[in-house]
Amino acid sequence: MLFGDKIIVPESQNATRSKSGTQFYFKHNSDNRASLFILLKLSISQIRRSLVPLEKLISGIRSVSNNDFSKKVVVNSDDEFQELANSFNNMTAKLSKQFNALTTLNALQLMFRAASLSKKILLAC
């Protein structure tokens, strides 16, 4: 039976007892080392596959925190990361519209106040 980087073979000498009472001898195998190396490479690849979309999302979050709503997060992974990136982009588009509307409203209020103040000054003269 294959277990990690060892083959477990039932034997009577040089054996260790398991909880069930069965004796096993652990024997190293070079094929198992190659399998472990391949497993390690696949694990690193999978971790990188997970970290790249996260790094892109973190970059997008930093942009939004600096009031830059123009940066889109692009993730093409056909999984939850892509769905999260799409939701993030939709959210930032809505936030951008809201901030633009608030900025325009504030500018209009300032203009009306300035016009009202100008009218009061003219009437006072």
N, CA, C and O of each residue as an XYZ file, in Angstrom:
500
protein
N       0.855     -1.173      0.000
C       0.000      0.000      0.000
C       0.901      1.236      0.000
O       1.898      1.273      0.722
N       0.554      2.266     -0.818
C       1.326      3.497     -0.923
C       0.854      4.484      0.134
O      -0.344      4.726      0.280
N       1.802      5.051      0.868
C       1.468      6.020      1.904
C       2.553      7.078      1.947
O       3.628      6.831      2.492
N       2.290      8.282      1.371
C       3.280      9.348      1.367
C       4.488      8.954      0.550
O       4.363      8.632     -0.632
N       5.664      8.975      1.170
C       6.884      8.600      0.456
C       7.352      7.207      0.876
O       8.526      6.870      0.717
N       6.441      6.405      1.408
C       6.800      5.069      1.874
C       5.787      4.057      1.351
O       4.625      4.377      1.102
N       6.258      2.852      1.198
C       5.358      1.748      0.880
C       5.160      0.965      2.163
O       6.118      0.630      2.859
N       3.923      0.682      2.459
C       3.611     -0.060      3.681
C       3.368     -1.510      3.276
O       2.431     -1.819      2.540
N       4.224     -2.379      3.769
C       4.131     -3.793      3.426
C       4.011     -4.585      4.714
O       4.858     -4.457      5.598
N       2.969     -5.404      4.836
C       2.874     -6.227      6.042
C       4.053     -7.205      6.121
O       4.290     -7.964      5.181
N       4.781     -7.190      7.221
C       5.899     -8.110      7.462
C       5.974     -8.416      8.942
O       5.368     -7.736      9.770
N       6.722     -9.444      9.254
C       6.829     -9.811     10.657
C       8.079     -9.255     11.319
O       8.032     -8.938     12.508
N       9.211     -9.118     10.599
C      10.429     -8.623     11.232
C      10.608     -7.128     10.963
O      10.153     -6.618      9.940
N      11.261     -6.443     11.871
C      11.455     -4.991     11.808
C      10.122     -4.262     11.616
O      10.053     -3.260     10.905
N       9.106     -4.756     12.231
C       7.766     -4.214     12.017
C       7.348     -3.360     13.194
O       7.883     -3.484     14.295
N       6.381     -2.490     12.944
C       5.766     -1.693     14.002
C       4.298     -2.082     14.065
O       3.691     -2.448     13.059
N       3.755     -1.997     15.233
C       2.357     -2.374     15.399
C       1.457     -1.153     15.270
O       1.754     -0.097     15.828
N       0.365     -1.295     14.541
C      -0.628     -0.231     14.444
C      -1.648     -0.445     15.550
O      -1.564     -1.418     16.299
N      -2.608      0.460     15.652
C      -3.636      0.336     16.693
C      -4.463     -0.926     16.514
O      -4.976     -1.481     17.485
N      -4.594     -1.385     15.261
C      -5.389     -2.588     15.023
C      -4.599     -3.868     15.287
O      -5.144     -4.969     15.210
N      -3.305     -3.714     15.602
C      -2.494     -4.882     15.888
C      -1.753     -5.412     14.673
O      -0.941     -6.326     14.811
N      -2.003     -4.875     13.494
C      -1.317     -5.318     12.298
C       0.099     -4.775     12.290
O       0.330     -3.625     12.662
N       1.044     -5.597     11.869
C       2.429     -5.169     11.820
C       2.761     -4.663     10.417
O       2.383     -5.276      9.418
N       3.477     -3.530     10.358
C       3.856     -2.952      9.078
C       5.335     -2.624      9.079
O       5.898     -2.244     10.106
N       5.957     -2.772      7.930
C       7.350     -2.408      7.732
C       7.370     -1.264      6.717
O       6.763     -1.377      5.653
N       8.050     -0.178      7.028
C       8.103      0.983      6.158
C       9.345      0.907      5.282
O      10.468      0.836      5.782
N       9.132      0.922      3.981
C      10.222      0.798      3.031
C      10.191      1.997      2.084
O       9.163      2.269      1.464
N      11.311      2.717      1.969
C      11.402      3.859      1.061
C      11.517      3.372     -0.374
O      12.070      2.306     -0.645
N      10.984      4.175     -1.289
C      11.003      3.817     -2.692
C      11.304      5.073     -3.499
O      10.731      6.126     -3.222
N      12.191      4.990     -4.494
C      12.542      6.171     -5.300
C      11.354      6.661     -6.120
O      11.253      7.857     -6.392
N      10.461      5.774     -6.515
C       9.254      6.194     -7.232
C       8.382      7.079     -6.340
O       7.734      8.016     -6.806
N       8.386      6.757     -5.061
C       7.604      7.556     -4.122
C       8.201      8.951     -3.972
O       7.465      9.923     -3.800
N       9.512      9.058     -4.034
C      10.142     10.376     -3.969
C       9.767     11.205     -5.185
O       9.510     12.403     -5.068
N       9.735     10.572     -6.353
C       9.316     11.278     -7.570
C       7.851     11.704     -7.453
O       7.484     12.808     -7.854
N       7.034     10.830     -6.909
C       5.619     11.174     -6.710
C       5.474     12.331     -5.743
O       4.642     13.217     -5.942
N       6.285     12.324     -4.695
C       6.249     13.409     -3.719
C       6.678     14.720     -4.368
O       6.084     15.766     -4.103
N       7.707     14.673     -5.219
C       8.172     15.860     -5.926
C       7.072     16.405     -6.841
O       6.831     17.612     -6.877
N       6.416     15.521     -7.571
C       5.314     15.942     -8.457
C       4.184     16.530     -7.635
O       3.609     17.551     -8.013
N       3.863     15.911     -6.531
C       2.814     16.416     -5.644
C       3.168     17.796     -5.113
O       2.307     18.672     -5.028
N       4.429     17.993     -4.758
C       4.891     19.289     -4.278
C       4.753     20.352     -5.368
O       4.274     21.455     -5.105
N       5.170     20.020     -6.588
C       5.053     20.966     -7.706
C       3.592     21.312     -7.973
O       3.271     22.477     -8.207
N       2.711     20.330     -7.943
C       1.284     20.578     -8.157
C       0.703     21.440     -7.040
O      -0.136     22.306     -7.287
N       1.151     21.200     -5.822
C       0.675     22.001     -4.691
C       1.096     23.453     -4.839
O       0.295     24.359     -4.609
N       2.345     23.681     -5.220
C       2.833     25.051     -5.421
C       2.049     25.721     -6.542
O       1.680     26.890     -6.435
N       1.797     24.982     -7.612
C       1.021     25.532     -8.732
C      -0.386     25.922     -8.282
O      -0.895     26.975     -8.664
N      -1.004     25.078     -7.477
C      -2.360     25.358     -6.999
C      -2.374     26.556     -6.058
O      -3.300     27.367     -6.099
N      -1.366     26.673     -5.221
C      -1.293     27.813     -4.305
C      -1.131     29.104     -5.096
O      -1.788     30.103     -4.805
N      -0.247     29.083     -6.108
C      -0.079     30.275     -6.953
C      -1.362     30.610     -7.686
O      -1.718     31.779     -7.831
N      -2.053     29.582     -8.145
C      -3.324     29.796     -8.847
C      -4.329     30.499     -7.943
O      -5.161     31.271     -8.420
N      -4.258     30.239     -6.660
C      -5.160     30.884     -5.706
C      -4.681     32.274     -5.315
O      -5.495     33.165     -5.074
N      -3.373     32.465     -5.252
C      -2.844     33.740     -4.778
C      -2.909     34.847     -5.824
O      -3.104     36.009     -5.465
N      -2.751     34.524     -7.098
C      -2.755     35.565     -8.137
C      -4.087     36.316     -8.162
O      -4.072     37.547     -8.166
N      -5.239     35.637     -8.180
C      -6.500     36.392     -8.143
C      -6.654     37.210     -6.863
O      -7.200     38.312     -6.893
N      -6.176     36.677     -5.742
C      -6.258     37.428     -4.486
C      -5.418     38.689     -4.546
O      -5.828     39.741     -4.057
N      -4.232     38.582     -5.150
C      -3.378     39.764     -5.291
C      -4.053     40.818     -6.169
O      -3.959     42.014     -5.890
N      -4.724     40.380     -7.217
C      -5.435     41.319     -8.096
C      -6.577     41.999     -7.341
O      -6.792     43.203     -7.480
N      -7.303     41.221     -6.544
C      -8.401     41.795     -5.761
C      -7.871     42.771     -4.711
O      -8.471     43.824     -4.493
N      -6.778     42.444     -4.071
C      -6.188     43.348     -3.083
C      -5.757     44.645     -3.756
O      -5.941     45.727     -3.198
N      -5.190     44.543     -4.942
C      -4.794     45.745     -5.688
C      -6.010     46.609     -6.004
O      -5.953     47.833     -5.887
N      -7.112     45.969     -6.406
C      -8.347     46.704     -6.679
C      -8.903     47.371     -5.437
O      -9.385     48.502     -5.503
N      -8.841     46.690     -4.317
C      -9.325     47.255     -3.047
C      -8.494     48.472     -2.663
O      -9.034     49.475     -2.195
N      -7.185     48.384     -2.860
C      -6.324     49.537     -2.555
C      -6.673     50.728     -3.444
O      -6.673     51.869     -2.983
N      -6.968     50.465     -4.707
C      -7.346     51.552     -5.623
C      -8.632     52.224     -5.149
O      -8.726     53.451     -5.134
N      -9.614     51.426     -4.764
C     -10.884     51.982     -4.284
C     -10.663     52.778     -3.007
O     -11.284     53.824     -2.816
N      -9.794     52.301     -2.135
C      -9.541     53.036     -0.892
C      -8.874     54.384     -1.162
O      -8.921     55.279     -0.318
N      -8.250     54.534     -2.340
C      -7.664     55.809     -2.754
C      -8.593     56.588     -3.686
O      -8.147     57.476     -4.414
N      -9.880     56.255     -3.661
C     -10.915     56.901     -4.478
C     -10.677     56.764     -5.981
O     -11.089     57.632     -6.751
N     -10.031     55.711     -6.398
C      -9.854     55.418     -7.817
C     -10.783     54.264     -8.176
O     -10.477     53.098     -7.927
N     -11.918     54.612     -8.762
C     -12.923     53.608     -9.097
C     -12.789     53.121    -10.531
O     -13.600     52.313    -10.984
N     -11.788     53.594    -11.246
C     -11.647     53.250    -12.660
C     -10.941     51.911    -12.884
O     -11.071     51.320    -13.956
N     -10.205     51.434    -11.901
C      -9.449     50.195    -12.077
C     -10.365     48.981    -11.973
O     -11.057     48.793    -10.973
N     -10.357     48.168    -13.015
C     -11.138     46.928    -13.026
C     -10.239     45.761    -12.650
O      -9.063     45.725    -13.012
N     -10.803     44.811    -11.922
C     -10.083     43.597    -11.549
C     -10.460     42.518    -12.561
O     -11.630     42.155    -12.687
N      -9.460     42.009    -13.281
C      -9.709     40.992    -14.306
C      -9.164     39.656    -13.816
O      -7.961     39.494    -13.613
N     -10.074     38.706    -13.631
C      -9.704     37.349    -13.230
C     -10.445     36.394    -14.149
O     -11.676     36.386    -14.176
N      -9.715     35.598    -14.894
C     -10.310     34.616    -15.809
C     -10.003     33.208    -15.317
O      -9.135     32.525    -15.862
N     -10.712     32.785    -14.295
C     -10.419     31.482    -13.709
C     -11.625     30.540    -13.688
O     -11.502     29.376    -13.305
N     -12.786     31.044    -14.099
C     -14.016     30.229    -14.100
C     -14.282     29.578    -12.748
O     -14.679     28.415    -12.687
N     -14.066     30.320    -11.668
C     -14.353     29.806    -10.334
C     -14.835     30.948     -9.452
O     -15.254     31.992     -9.951
N     -14.776     30.748     -8.145
C     -15.270     31.742     -7.201
C     -14.488     33.049     -7.280
O     -15.044     34.120     -7.037
N     -13.202     32.968     -7.618
C     -12.401     34.191     -7.723
C     -12.895     35.081     -8.857
O     -12.939     36.303     -8.717
N     -13.264     34.475     -9.972
C     -13.793     35.263    -11.081
C     -15.136     35.882    -10.700
O     -15.402     37.040    -11.023
N     -15.970     35.122    -10.022
C     -17.265     35.644     -9.561
C     -17.055     36.796     -8.580
O     -17.762     37.803     -8.642
N     -16.100     36.654     -7.688
C     -15.789     37.713     -6.726
C     -15.266     38.958     -7.436
O     -15.647     40.077     -7.090
N     -14.398     38.771     -8.424
C     -13.866     39.909     -9.180
C     -14.983     40.626     -9.939
O     -15.016     41.856     -9.974
N     -15.889     39.872    -10.543
C     -17.013     40.490    -11.257
C     -17.908     41.273    -10.299
O     -18.349     42.377    -10.618
N     -18.172     40.705     -9.134
C     -18.977     41.410     -8.130
C     -18.265     42.671     -7.647
O     -18.892     43.711     -7.446
N     -16.961     42.568     -7.466
C     -16.172     43.728     -7.053
C     -16.260     44.836     -8.105
O     -16.447     46.005     -7.769
N     -16.125     44.459     -9.375
C     -16.204     45.447    -10.453
C     -17.588     46.099    -10.515
O     -17.693     47.308    -10.726
N     -18.643     45.313    -10.335
C     -20.000     45.877    -10.304
C     -20.163     46.843     -9.134
O     -20.750     47.915     -9.275
N     -19.641     46.451     -7.988
C     -19.728     47.310     -6.798
C     -18.989     48.626     -7.016
O     -19.507     49.692     -6.682
N     -17.768     48.556     -7.581
C     -17.009     49.785     -7.790
C     -17.672     50.678     -8.833
O     -17.592     51.901     -8.729
N     -18.322     50.094     -9.832
C     -19.040     50.908    -10.827
C     -20.193     51.658    -10.162
O     -20.418     52.835    -10.446
N     -20.921     50.978     -9.279
C     -22.025     51.632     -8.563
C     -21.503     52.709     -7.613
O     -22.079     53.792     -7.514
N     -20.417     52.405     -6.922
C     -19.820     53.406     -6.029
C     -19.346     54.623     -6.813
O     -19.501     55.757     -6.360
N     -18.777     54.393     -7.970
C     -18.308     55.501     -8.801
C     -19.465     56.408     -9.198
O     -19.346     57.632     -9.146
N     -20.580     55.811     -9.593
C     -21.767     56.600     -9.957
C     -22.279     57.397     -8.760
O     -22.641     58.567     -8.885
N     -22.303     56.748     -7.605
C     -22.777     57.428     -6.394
C     -21.872     58.598     -6.026
O     -22.361     59.681     -5.704
N     -20.571     58.393     -6.070
C     -19.641     59.476     -5.738
C     -19.732     60.610     -6.749
O     -19.655     61.778     -6.369
N     -19.893     60.288     -8.027
C     -20.060     61.332     -9.047
C     -21.339     62.127     -8.808
O     -21.348     63.351     -8.936
N     -22.422     61.425     -8.459
C     -23.689     62.107     -8.185
C     -23.555     63.016     -6.966
O     -24.032     64.151     -6.980
N     -22.909     62.521     -5.919
C     -22.719     63.335     -4.713
C     -21.825     64.547     -4.983
O     -22.078     65.636     -4.468
N     -20.797     64.356     -5.780
C     -19.901     65.469     -6.127
C     -20.649     66.530     -6.918
O     -20.485     67.724     -6.667
N     -21.478     66.097     -7.881
C     -22.274     67.036     -8.680
C     -23.283     67.763     -7.805
O     -23.451     68.976     -7.929
N     -23.949     67.038     -6.930
C     -24.923     67.647     -6.024
C     -24.249     68.677     -5.119
O     -24.790     69.760     -4.895
N     -23.086     68.344     -4.608
C     -22.353     69.270     -3.755
C     -21.968     70.537     -4.526
O     -22.078     71.642     -3.996
N     -21.522     70.380     -5.767
C     -21.152     71.541     -6.590
C     -22.371     72.427     -6.845
O     -22.266     73.653     -6.808
N     -23.532     71.808     -7.103
C     -24.762     72.586     -7.317
C     -25.165     73.333     -6.055
O     -25.573     74.493     -6.118
N     -25.051     72.669     -4.913
C     -25.391     73.331     -3.653
C     -24.480     74.530     -3.401
O     -24.943     75.575     -2.944
N     -23.200     74.387     -3.694
C     -22.266     75.501     -3.529
C     -22.628     76.653     -4.472
O     -22.550     77.818     -4.082
N     -23.020     76.336     -5.699
C     -23.408     77.376     -6.660
C     -24.668     78.106     -6.187
O     -24.747     79.332     -6.271
N     -25.660     77.344     -5.687
C     -26.892     77.971     -5.196
C     -26.613     78.852     -3.986
O     -27.168     79.945     -3.868
N     -25.758     78.382     -3.093
C     -25.412     79.200     -1.933
C     -24.691     80.476     -2.348
O     -24.948     81.549     -1.804
N     -23.796     80.353     -3.305
C     -23.074     81.530     -3.804
C     -24.042     82.492     -4.478
O     -23.930     83.706     -4.305
N     -24.992     81.964     -5.245
C     -25.976     82.818     -5.918
C     -26.884     83.487     -4.894
O     -27.217     84.665     -5.024
N     -27.285     82.727     -3.871
C     -28.139     83.277     -2.829
C     -27.407     84.371     -2.064
O     -27.991     85.408     -1.751
N     -26.151     84.149     -1.766
C     -25.349     85.148     -1.065
C     -25.168     86.392     -1.936
O     -25.249     87.516     -1.439
N     -24.926     86.194     -3.215
C     -24.783     87.332     -4.146
C     -26.076     88.141     -4.200
O     -26.040     89.371     -4.231
N     -27.217     87.453     -4.213
C     -28.515     88.132     -4.252
C     -28.706     88.962     -2.994
O     -29.154     90.106     -3.066
N     -28.368     88.391     -1.831
C     -28.505     89.123     -0.574
C     -27.616     90.360     -0.553
O     -28.022     91.420     -0.076
N     -26.393     90.215     -1.077
C     -25.473     91.356     -1.117
C     -26.047     92.453     -2.028
O     -26.011     93.633     -1.680
N     -26.571     92.058     -3.185
C     -27.136     93.040     -4.129
C     -28.364     93.738     -3.548
O     -28.549     94.937     -3.759
N     -29.185     93.018     -2.833
C     -30.378     93.604     -2.223
C     -30.025     94.550     -1.077
O     -30.738     95.518     -0.813
N     -28.914     94.253     -0.401
C     -28.487     95.080      0.716
C     -27.944     96.428      0.221
O     -27.960     97.405      0.970
N     -27.474     96.495     -1.005
C     -26.888     97.742     -1.529
C     -27.925     98.694     -1.921
O     -27.613     99.792     -2.381
